[in-house]
Structures are given as structure tokens and as C-alpha cells.
Amino acid sequence: MSLYEMHYVLNASEKSRVKEQQATIQKALQELSIKSKLEQQHEHEKLLSRQHVRAASTKHSTVNFDLWLHSTNYTVVTNECRPYSPYCSGDTASSDAVSTCTTRSNRQRTPSMVSASSSYMSENTASSCYDRDDDSCYSTPAYKLSERDIYGFKRPTQWVKASKLIEFEQRYKLIQKKQAKSWSKLLANNNQQWPDLCPQLSRYVRKGIPHPMRAKVWMHYSGASKKLRENPGRYSLFLEIVDGDDAYNEYADAINKDLHRTFPDNSKFACDVQHPDGSTTVEPHSNEKIQQLRRVLLAFSVYSPNIGYCQSLNFLAGFLLLVLSEEETFWMLVTIVHDIFPINMFDTTMEGANTEQTVLMMMVYEKMPGVWAKIGNKRCFWECEQNEELPPITLMTSHWFLTLFINILPVETVLRIWDCFFVGEGCKVLYKAALTILKLNEQRIRDAEDSVDTFQLLQNMPKRLIDCDQFLKLSDEDIESKRTLFKNRKIQRKLDHSRN
């Protein structure tokens, strides 16, 4: 036999062997598929036969957890809430095989594994049914969202669907439990003392400060508590100066006019009084929280006569009063204006606010050229800076900074920003928040027809950012170097003008 004939025979033999292997594998797969379908049908028949088991059992009988896990109600919940799978039909009238496959998968897991591998809603459903003593069984279909949050603000249902608000609140309650455990452990490891600023503490703050601890954490790390301790009775002295003598204070009229305008929809600042004749009047003196706000603002105007009072201070003080006491609010307001913010942010010159907006616009120019092309009126950033003509959008972003995003973002997102603002990050977090808002709306801004559409977009879209855990993700920036750069450039321009 020639070499050619030998190669031909061997090649034919190899092809025959491969075909036999393929036939064997195909047959095995067919048998496995038939077996699987039979098992699924058997399991489905068992499930149907067990649906009405223990229907007439007494209410004091022991619960069979395995039966509960396979009950019709729980199967429906898991089918509706499980993560999307390309192998499962989205139709509610799904095939028996799909339903049975889901049931068999869950039957072999422990309850915790079911929670960990299911979607968010099914996780909460399973865990809430375990903890019968926990009155926060909020993942049930009967769960209703309260009209207001714990701070007295109305839910943003005009911006976010109620189902999304419920979903976030469910998840956030679990997050808050983890926060409380983490911070308790942090204090226990530090002999119940507040630890020094460090990367670990920054990570804890980024994940949120538990509400019961928030007041003390803010006061301690901002330095306001030190001011309070070192100035006993000084706040009371300021109140004696301004008490009952509005004519003494040139800012009293402006402060009084803004009292009922601060948080008109907040239940804790409500001052609408109904009269027997059916009429309603606004009477700020009827609400103690508003009177606290008035005293804080008047006292601050005495403490800082070069600033006195400007709009936005009322929002800062009012929001602080939802977390802190009256005297704590005063010293925290002093700390914000004089220690954390750069100088000249709130005085009549507003030079500090202008510098901050110049830094922000430069970062937009560097990071989001598409956004800058839309807001920059076809001019280079350096041309705008040289002529001291920043884009009109800075009228809005400046308000973001001066109010620390109050009434701009949802309450929990604002609180997360304030956590970082008071504990270590200062104004850096304001840049991160502003850039995040612009980045999330980058394409919409680029598609906007004119500046009016851009203003409306940036006024409405931030109100939808309810997920405070996912909001702050941008890395730190060298804010101070840019701030110094533009301060020096302004000084140099003033010198050049004076020489000319």
C-alpha cells in the first residue's frame, strides 16, 4: 500500500470515529433532556398536590418552612422579582418547565442564599418574612409610602415614580442598618471616641452617617462643637442684643420677609393659620421652628456685621435646624461661612463665590468639552475668564454652592453631601456634586436647543437623583491650586488696570 493510500484510509477512519462520537453525544443529550423534562413534570405535579396542604391547620401549629417556601404565593413573588434571564419568558403565564425550574432551584437553597441570589425585591420579601418582630416589613405589596419624610419634606413624587421611591426606601433601610453597625464598631475600636480624620473614616462618611449620630459627627469634625464649648453664653448675649428691637438691626426686615419663604412646604416650618371665617394667613410667629430660624439669623448678623444677612443663609440655617439644636445651628452656621467656605463667599463683593465658579467652569472645560461648547457661547474658557464673563449657567451653579444643594437635590442626597462637607472634604465635595450633575446630563445639555432649555434641564433633573449611595463617585481634584491661580490672575488684572 502506497503512502497516499495509507493516508486516505487513516483519514477516512478518523472521520468515521468523529461521526460516531458526535452521534453518541447527541443521543446522550436527548436522553438527558427527556429525563430533565420528566423530572420537571414530576416536581410540578408534586407542587400542585401540595398547594392546599395544611390549609385547615390551626393558627398555633408549627410552620413547615419547606412547604412555605414552595407555596404558590412565594413562587409568584420569586417569578415576578427574579433577575432577567434570556431562558425564561417574561409572560406571567409562563410554561410549567420555567416555573418548576425556579421552584426546584429555590428548594435546594437556604433562606439566606435565596435572598442573596434573588433580585432586590425578592430579597427584601424573603428577609422581611423572617423577621416577624420587625415592623419594617416594607417589601410587601401593601407597603405605602408616607407623604413626607422624617424631616418634614414632601416626597418628590412629581419627579420620581412612587414605585422607585419605595424601592429606594426599602434598600436604604437596609443600608442604614449596616451604617449603624459599622459606626458602632468604629467607635468601639476607638474606645468610644471619635477617631481622627483618616482614609478609613472618609470611607465610612462616604457611605453615610447614621441619623442618630449625624448631629454629633457634624459638630465634632467641623469644629463647631469646639466653638460652642469655648463661647459659653455668647449666643444668649447676641439674642439679648437683637431681642425685641428690630429697629436696631438693619437686616431684620429682610430676615423677617424670608422666614416663611425658607421651606414653605415643610411641615416643621408650616405657619399657615386658618381662622373661623375660613380665611388663612401666614403667621411666622406661630411656629417655634421659624422663630428659632429668626433668632439664629439675627444673631449671626450681629456676629458677622461685614456679612449681615444674604439669601441662602436662611436655607443653610433652616436645614441645620432639622438636625441640630438652635445654639448648635448658630455655631455651625458660623463655621460654614468663616471656616469651611473660602473667604468672601457671602459678603457684598461675592468675590469668593465668583472664584469658585471660575474653578468649576475650568473643570467643565477640561472634563466635558461638549458641555462647555454648549454653555460657553462659542468662546474659549480663557477668553471668558480674561474678560470676567463667565457663562450664564454660573448663576445657577453658584446657587448650588451657596445653598449646599438644598432644594436642588433630594434630601438624602443633600445629607450625604453635607456628611462629606463637614467631615474632611469641605468644598471639594461641592465640585464633585456639581460635576456629577453635569456629567449625568451631559448628552441632554448638548442636545438642548438654547440656554433656556439648559437652565430648565438643570433645574429639574437633579431632583430625580434619589440614590445618594451612587451619587458621589468622582475622584478628588486639586481645587486649591486652581483657586489660587484665578485669585492671582484677578489681582494682576486689577494692578494692570490701576497702572493704566
C-alpha positions as CSV (number, residue, x, y, z in Angstrom):
1,M,0.0,0.0,0.0
2,S,1.3,3.4,-1.0
3,L,1.8,6.3,1.4
4,Y,-1.1,8.1,-0.4
5,E,-3.4,5.1,0.1
6,M,-2.4,4.8,3.8
7,H,-3.2,8.5,4.4
8,Y,-6.5,8.2,2.7
9,V,-7.6,5.1,4.8
10,L,-6.5,6.7,8.1
11,N,-8.2,9.9,7.3
12,A,-11.5,8.1,6.4
13,S,-11.2,6.1,9.7
14,E,-10.8,9.3,11.7
15,K,-13.8,10.9,10.1
16,S,-15.9,7.8,10.9
17,R,-14.7,7.8,14.5
18,V,-15.7,11.5,14.9
19,K,-19.1,10.9,13.4
20,E,-19.7,8.0,15.9
21,Q,-18.7,10.3,18.8
22,Q,-21.0,13.0,17.7
23,A,-23.9,10.6,17.4
24,T,-23.2,9.3,20.9
25,I,-23.1,12.8,22.4
26,Q,-26.3,13.8,20.6
27,K,-28.1,10.7,21.9
28,A,-26.9,11.3,25.5
29,L,-28.1,14.9,25.3
30,Q,-31.5,13.8,24.0
31,E,-31.8,11.3,26.9
32,L,-30.7,13.9,29.4
33,S,-33.3,16.4,28.0
34,I,-36.1,13.8,28.2
35,K,-35.0,12.9,31.8
36,S,-35.0,16.6,32.8
37,K,-38.5,17.1,31.4
38,L,-39.8,14.1,33.2
39,E,-38.3,15.3,36.5
40,Q,-39.7,18.8,35.9
41,Q,-43.2,17.3,35.3
42,H,-42.9,15.2,38.4
43,E,-41.9,18.1,40.5
44,H,-44.7,20.2,39.1
45,E,-47.3,17.5,39.9
46,K,-45.9,17.3,43.5
47,L,-46.2,21.1,43.8
48,L,-49.8,21.1,42.6
49,S,-50.6,18.4,45.1
50,R,-49.1,20.3,48.0
51,Q,-50.7,23.7,47.3
52,H,-53.6,23.1,49.7
53,V,-51.7,21.1,52.3
54,R,-52.3,22.4,55.9
55,A,-55.0,24.7,54.7
56,A,-57.1,23.8,57.7
57,S,-54.3,23.8,60.2
58,T,-54.7,25.8,63.5
59,K,-53.0,29.1,63.9
60,H,-50.8,27.8,66.7
61,S,-49.4,24.9,64.7
62,T,-45.7,24.8,63.8
63,V,-44.9,26.3,60.4
64,N,-43.4,24.0,57.9
65,F,-40.8,26.3,56.3
66,D,-40.1,23.9,53.3
67,L,-43.8,24.0,52.5
68,W,-44.0,27.8,52.9
69,L,-41.0,28.1,50.6
70,H,-42.8,26.2,47.9
71,S,-46.2,27.7,48.4
72,T,-48.0,29.3,45.4
73,N,-47.7,32.9,46.8
74,Y,-44.0,32.7,47.3
75,T,-43.5,31.2,43.9
76,V,-45.4,34.1,42.3
77,V,-43.2,36.6,44.1
78,T,-40.0,35.0,43.1
79,N,-41.1,34.6,39.5
80,E,-42.1,38.3,39.3
81,C,-39.0,39.6,41.1
82,R,-36.2,37.4,39.8
83,P,-33.5,38.9,37.7
84,Y,-34.0,38.9,33.9
85,S,-32.9,35.7,32.2
86,P,-32.9,35.0,28.5
87,Y,-34.0,31.5,29.2
88,C,-37.2,32.5,31.0
89,S,-40.2,34.0,29.4
90,G,-41.4,37.4,30.6
91,D,-45.0,36.3,30.2
92,T,-46.9,35.8,33.5
93,A,-48.4,32.7,32.1
94,S,-45.0,31.0,31.7
95,S,-44.5,27.4,30.9
96,D,-44.6,24.7,33.6
97,A,-41.0,24.0,33.0
98,V,-39.9,27.5,33.8
99,S,-42.0,27.7,36.9
100,T,-40.8,24.4,38.1
101,C,-37.2,25.1,37.4
102,T,-37.4,28.2,39.5
103,T,-39.1,26.3,42.3
104,R,-36.5,23.5,42.2
105,S,-33.7,26.0,42.3
106,N,-35.0,27.7,45.4
107,R,-35.8,24.5,47.1
108,Q,-32.2,23.5,47.3
109,R,-31.0,26.8,48.9
110,T,-31.0,28.0,52.4
111,P,-33.2,31.1,53.0
112,S,-30.1,33.4,53.1
113,M,-28.9,32.0,49.8
114,V,-32.3,32.8,48.3
115,S,-32.1,36.4,49.5
116,A,-28.5,36.8,48.2
117,S,-29.2,35.4,44.7
118,S,-32.6,36.9,44.1
119,S,-33.4,40.3,42.9
120,Y,-33.7,43.2,45.3
121,M,-37.4,42.9,45.8
122,S,-37.4,39.2,46.4
123,E,-34.5,39.6,48.8
124,N,-36.5,42.0,50.9
125,T,-39.6,39.9,50.7
126,A,-37.8,36.8,52.0
127,S,-35.9,38.7,54.7
128,S,-38.9,40.6,55.9
129,C,-41.0,37.4,56.2
130,Y,-38.3,36.0,58.5
131,D,-38.2,39.0,60.9
132,R,-41.7,39.0,62.2
133,D,-40.7,41.3,65.1
134,D,-39.5,43.9,62.7
135,D,-42.3,46.3,61.9
136,S,-40.5,47.5,58.8
137,C,-42.0,44.7,56.6
138,Y,-41.8,47.3,53.9
139,S,-41.3,45.0,50.9
140,T,-44.8,43.7,50.9
141,P,-47.2,44.8,48.2
142,A,-49.3,46.6,50.8
143,Y,-46.4,48.9,51.7
144,K,-47.4,52.6,51.3
145,L,-45.1,55.5,51.0
146,S,-45.6,58.2,53.6
147,E,-46.5,61.6,52.2
148,R,-43.5,63.2,54.0
149,D,-40.0,62.1,55.1
150,I,-38.7,62.3,58.6
151,Y,-37.5,65.8,58.0
152,G,-40.9,67.1,57.1
153,F,-40.4,67.5,53.3
154,K,-42.9,66.2,50.8
155,R,-41.8,63.2,48.8
156,P,-40.7,64.1,45.3
157,T,-43.4,62.2,43.6
158,Q,-43.7,64.8,40.8
159,W,-40.2,63.9,39.8
160,V,-39.8,60.2,40.7
161,K,-42.3,57.4,40.4
162,A,-43.7,56.2,43.7
163,S,-42.5,52.7,42.9
164,K,-38.9,53.9,42.6
165,L,-39.2,55.9,45.9
166,I,-40.5,52.7,47.6
167,E,-37.7,50.6,46.1
168,F,-35.1,53.1,47.3
169,E,-36.6,53.4,50.7
170,Q,-36.6,49.7,51.1
171,R,-33.0,49.4,50.1
172,Y,-31.9,52.4,52.1
173,K,-33.4,51.0,55.4
174,L,-31.1,48.0,55.0
175,I,-28.2,50.4,54.3
176,Q,-29.0,52.4,57.4
177,K,-28.8,49.2,59.5
178,K,-25.4,48.5,58.1
179,Q,-24.3,52.1,58.7
180,A,-25.3,51.9,62.4
181,K,-23.4,48.6,62.9
182,S,-20.3,49.9,61.1
183,W,-20.2,53.2,63.1
184,S,-20.8,51.4,66.4
185,K,-17.9,49.1,65.6
186,L,-15.8,52.1,64.6
187,L,-16.4,53.8,68.0
188,A,-15.9,50.5,69.9
189,N,-12.5,50.1,68.3
190,N,-11.6,53.7,69.3
191,N,-12.7,53.5,73.0
192,Q,-16.0,55.3,72.2
193,Q,-14.1,58.3,71.0
194,W,-14.4,60.0,67.6
195,P,-11.3,58.9,65.6
196,D,-9.0,61.3,63.9
197,L,-9.5,62.1,60.2
198,C,-8.1,59.2,58.2
199,P,-8.9,57.3,54.9
200,Q,-11.0,54.7,56.9
201,L,-13.1,57.4,58.4
202,S,-13.6,59.0,55.0
203,R,-14.9,55.7,53.6
204,Y,-17.3,55.4,56.4
205,V,-18.6,59.0,55.8
206,R,-18.9,58.4,52.1
207,K,-21.2,55.5,52.9
208,G,-23.3,57.8,55.1
209,I,-23.5,58.8,58.8
210,P,-26.3,57.2,60.8
211,H,-29.0,59.7,61.5
212,P,-28.8,59.4,65.3
213,M,-25.1,60.2,65.2
214,R,-25.2,62.9,62.5
215,A,-25.5,65.9,64.8
216,K,-22.6,64.9,66.9
217,V,-20.4,63.9,64.0
218,W,-21.1,67.2,62.1
219,M,-20.4,69.3,65.2
220,H,-17.2,67.5,66.2
221,Y,-15.4,67.2,62.8
222,S,-16.4,70.7,61.6
223,G,-15.1,72.3,64.7
224,A,-18.4,73.8,65.6
225,S,-18.6,71.9,68.9
226,K,-15.2,73.5,69.9
227,K,-16.6,76.9,69.2
228,L,-19.7,76.1,71.3
229,R,-17.6,75.0,74.3
230,E,-15.2,77.9,74.1
231,N,-18.0,80.5,74.0
232,P,-20.5,79.7,76.7
233,G,-23.3,82.1,76.9
234,R,-22.2,84.2,73.9
235,Y,-25.2,83.1,71.8
236,S,-27.6,84.2,74.5
237,L,-25.8,87.5,74.6
238,F,-26.4,88.0,70.9
239,L,-30.1,87.2,71.4
240,E,-30.3,89.8,74.2
241,I,-28.9,92.4,71.7
242,V,-31.4,91.7,69.0
243,D,-34.4,90.6,71.1
244,G,-37.5,92.7,70.5
245,D,-35.6,95.6,68.8
246,D,-35.7,95.0,65.1
247,A,-35.0,98.7,64.5
248,Y,-31.5,98.1,66.0
249,N,-30.7,95.6,63.2
250,E,-30.7,96.8,59.7
251,Y,-31.1,93.2,58.4
252,A,-34.2,92.4,60.5
253,D,-36.7,93.3,57.8
254,A,-35.0,91.2,55.1
255,I,-34.7,88.3,57.6
256,N,-38.4,88.5,58.6
257,K,-39.5,88.6,55.0
258,D,-37.6,85.4,54.2
259,L,-38.7,83.4,57.2
260,H,-41.9,81.9,55.8
261,R,-40.3,81.6,52.3
262,T,-37.5,79.3,53.5
263,F,-39.3,75.9,53.5
264,P,-42.9,76.7,52.8
265,D,-43.8,73.1,52.0
266,N,-42.0,71.6,55.0
267,S,-44.4,70.6,57.8
268,K,-41.9,71.6,60.5
269,F,-41.8,75.2,59.2
270,A,-45.6,75.4,58.4
271,C,-47.0,78.7,59.6
272,D,-50.4,78.9,57.8
273,V,-53.1,79.6,60.3
274,Q,-56.8,79.0,59.5
275,H,-59.4,81.4,61.0
276,P,-63.0,80.7,61.9
277,D,-64.2,82.6,58.9
278,G,-62.3,80.2,56.6
279,S,-59.5,82.5,55.7
280,T,-55.9,81.6,56.0
281,T,-53.0,83.8,57.0
282,V,-49.2,83.3,57.2
283,E,-48.1,83.9,60.7
284,P,-44.4,83.0,61.2
285,H,-44.6,83.8,64.9
286,S,-46.9,80.8,65.4
287,N,-44.2,78.3,64.5
288,E,-41.3,77.8,67.0
289,K,-39.0,76.3,64.4
290,I,-39.4,79.5,62.4
291,Q,-38.7,81.6,65.5
292,Q,-35.5,79.6,66.1
293,L,-34.5,80.4,62.5
294,R,-35.2,84.1,63.1
295,R,-33.1,84.2,66.2
296,V,-30.2,82.3,64.6
297,L,-30.1,84.7,61.6
298,L,-30.3,87.8,63.7
299,A,-27.6,86.6,66.0
300,F,-25.4,85.8,63.0
301,S,-25.9,89.3,61.6
302,V,-24.5,90.7,64.9
303,Y,-21.6,88.2,64.9
304,S,-20.7,88.9,61.3
305,P,-21.6,92.6,60.6
306,N,-19.5,92.6,57.4
307,I,-21.9,89.9,56.0
308,G,-25.0,90.6,58.0
309,Y,-27.6,88.7,56.1
310,C,-28.0,87.4,52.5
311,Q,-30.3,85.0,50.9
312,S,-29.1,81.4,51.2
313,L,-28.2,81.8,54.8
314,N,-31.8,81.2,55.7
315,F,-31.7,77.9,53.8
316,L,-28.5,76.8,55.5
317,A,-29.7,77.7,59.0
318,G,-33.2,76.2,58.3
319,F,-31.8,72.9,57.1
320,L,-29.4,72.7,60.1
321,L,-32.3,73.2,62.5
322,L,-33.7,69.9,61.2
323,V,-30.7,68.1,62.6
324,L,-29.2,70.4,65.3
325,S,-30.4,72.4,68.3
326,E,-30.7,76.2,68.0
327,E,-27.4,77.1,69.5
328,E,-25.6,74.3,67.7
329,T,-27.1,75.7,64.4
330,F,-25.7,79.1,65.1
331,W,-22.2,77.9,65.7
332,M,-22.4,75.6,62.7
333,L,-23.5,78.5,60.5
334,V,-20.5,80.5,61.7
335,T,-18.3,77.5,61.0
336,I,-19.6,77.1,57.5
337,V,-19.3,80.7,56.5
338,H,-16.0,81.6,58.2
339,D,-14.1,78.3,58.4
340,I,-15.1,75.8,55.7
341,F,-16.1,78.1,52.8
342,P,-13.4,80.3,51.2
343,I,-13.5,84.0,52.3
344,N,-15.8,86.5,50.6
345,M,-18.4,83.9,49.7
346,F,-21.4,85.7,51.3
347,D,-20.3,89.3,51.6
348,T,-21.4,92.1,49.2
349,T,-18.4,91.6,46.9
350,M,-19.1,87.9,46.3
351,E,-15.5,87.5,45.1
352,G,-15.2,84.2,46.7
353,A,-18.3,82.8,45.0
354,N,-17.0,84.1,41.7
355,T,-13.7,82.4,42.1
356,E,-15.4,79.1,43.0
357,Q,-17.5,79.3,39.8
358,T,-14.4,80.1,37.7
359,V,-12.7,77.0,39.1
360,L,-15.9,74.9,38.3
361,M,-16.1,76.2,34.8
362,M,-12.5,75.4,34.1
363,M,-13.1,71.8,35.3
364,V,-16.1,71.6,33.0
365,Y,-13.9,73.0,30.1
366,E,-11.3,70.3,30.8
367,K,-13.5,67.3,31.6
368,M,-16.7,67.9,29.5
369,P,-15.8,69.9,26.3
370,G,-19.1,69.1,24.8
371,V,-20.9,70.7,27.7
372,W,-18.6,73.7,27.6
373,A,-19.2,74.1,23.8
374,K,-22.9,74.4,24.7
375,I,-22.7,76.8,27.6
376,G,-19.6,78.8,26.6
377,N,-21.2,80.8,23.7
378,K,-18.6,79.6,21.3
379,R,-15.8,81.2,23.3
380,C,-12.7,79.6,24.8
381,F,-12.7,79.3,28.6
382,W,-9.6,81.5,28.9
383,E,-11.3,84.2,26.9
384,C,-14.3,84.2,29.3
385,E,-12.0,84.3,32.3
386,Q,-9.9,87.1,30.9
387,N,-12.9,89.2,30.3
388,E,-14.5,88.1,33.6
389,E,-17.6,87.0,31.7
390,L,-18.5,83.5,32.9
391,P,-21.3,81.6,31.2
392,P,-24.8,82.4,32.4
393,I,-25.1,78.9,33.8
394,T,-22.9,80.0,36.7
395,L,-26.0,81.9,38.0
396,M,-27.5,78.5,38.8
397,T,-24.3,76.6,39.8
398,S,-23.4,79.5,42.2
399,H,-26.7,79.0,43.9
400,W,-25.9,75.3,44.2
401,F,-22.7,76.1,46.1
402,L,-24.2,78.9,48.3
403,T,-27.1,76.7,49.5
404,L,-25.1,73.4,49.6
405,F,-27.6,71.9,47.2
406,I,-30.6,72.5,49.4
407,N,-33.8,72.3,47.2
408,I,-31.6,71.2,44.3
409,L,-31.2,67.5,45.2
410,P,-33.4,65.1,47.2
411,V,-33.0,65.3,50.9
412,E,-31.0,62.1,51.5
413,T,-28.6,63.1,48.7
414,V,-28.1,66.5,50.2
415,L,-27.4,65.0,53.6
416,R,-24.8,62.7,52.1
417,I,-23.1,65.7,50.6
418,W,-23.2,67.5,53.9
419,D,-21.7,64.5,55.7
420,C,-18.6,64.8,53.4
421,F,-18.7,68.6,53.6
422,F,-18.3,68.6,57.4
423,V,-16.0,65.6,57.7
424,G,-12.8,66.2,55.9
425,E,-13.7,67.1,52.3
426,G,-15.1,70.7,52.6
427,C,-15.8,72.4,49.3
428,K,-14.3,69.6,47.3
429,V,-17.5,67.6,47.6
430,L,-19.4,70.5,46.1
431,Y,-17.4,70.4,43.0
432,K,-17.9,66.6,42.8
433,A,-21.6,67.0,43.2
434,A,-21.8,69.7,40.6
435,L,-19.7,67.9,38.1
436,T,-21.7,64.7,38.7
437,I,-25.0,66.5,37.9
438,L,-23.5,68.0,34.7
439,K,-21.9,64.6,33.7
440,L,-25.2,62.7,34.2
441,N,-26.9,65.3,32.0
442,E,-24.1,65.8,29.5
443,Q,-25.9,64.4,26.5
444,R,-29.1,66.3,27.3
445,I,-27.2,69.5,27.7
446,R,-25.5,69.0,24.3
447,D,-28.9,68.3,22.7
448,A,-30.6,71.3,24.3
449,E,-31.7,74.0,21.8
450,D,-30.7,77.0,23.9
451,S,-29.7,78.3,27.3
452,V,-33.3,78.3,28.5
453,D,-33.6,74.6,27.9
454,T,-30.3,74.0,29.7
455,F,-31.5,76.0,32.7
456,Q,-34.8,74.1,32.8
457,L,-33.0,70.8,32.5
458,L,-30.5,71.5,35.3
459,Q,-33.4,72.8,37.5
460,N,-35.5,69.6,37.1
461,M,-33.2,66.7,36.5
462,P,-31.2,66.8,39.8
463,K,-34.5,66.3,41.8
464,R,-34.6,62.8,40.4
465,L,-31.2,61.8,41.9
466,I,-32.5,60.0,44.9
467,D,-29.8,57.3,45.1
468,C,-27.3,59.0,47.4
469,D,-25.1,55.9,47.5
470,Q,-24.3,56.0,43.8
471,F,-24.1,59.8,43.5
472,L,-20.6,60.8,44.6
473,K,-18.1,58.7,42.6
474,L,-15.8,61.3,41.1
475,S,-12.2,61.3,42.3
476,D,-10.6,64.2,44.2
477,E,-9.4,67.3,42.3
478,D,-6.7,69.8,43.0
479,I,-9.2,72.6,43.8
480,E,-6.9,74.7,45.8
481,S,-4.3,75.2,43.1
482,K,-6.9,76.3,40.6
483,R,-8.5,78.6,43.2
484,T,-5.1,80.3,43.8
485,L,-4.5,80.6,40.1
486,F,-7.6,82.6,39.5
487,K,-7.2,84.8,42.6
488,N,-3.7,85.8,41.4
489,R,-5.0,86.5,37.9
490,K,-7.7,88.8,39.2
491,I,-5.2,90.6,41.4
492,Q,-2.8,91.0,38.5
493,R,-5.6,92.4,36.3
494,K,-6.5,94.9,39.0
495,L,-2.9,96.0,39.2
496,D,-2.7,96.4,35.4
497,H,-5.9,98.4,35.3
498,S,-4.6,100.7,38.1
499,R,-1.3,101.3,36.2
500,N,-3.2,102.2,33.0
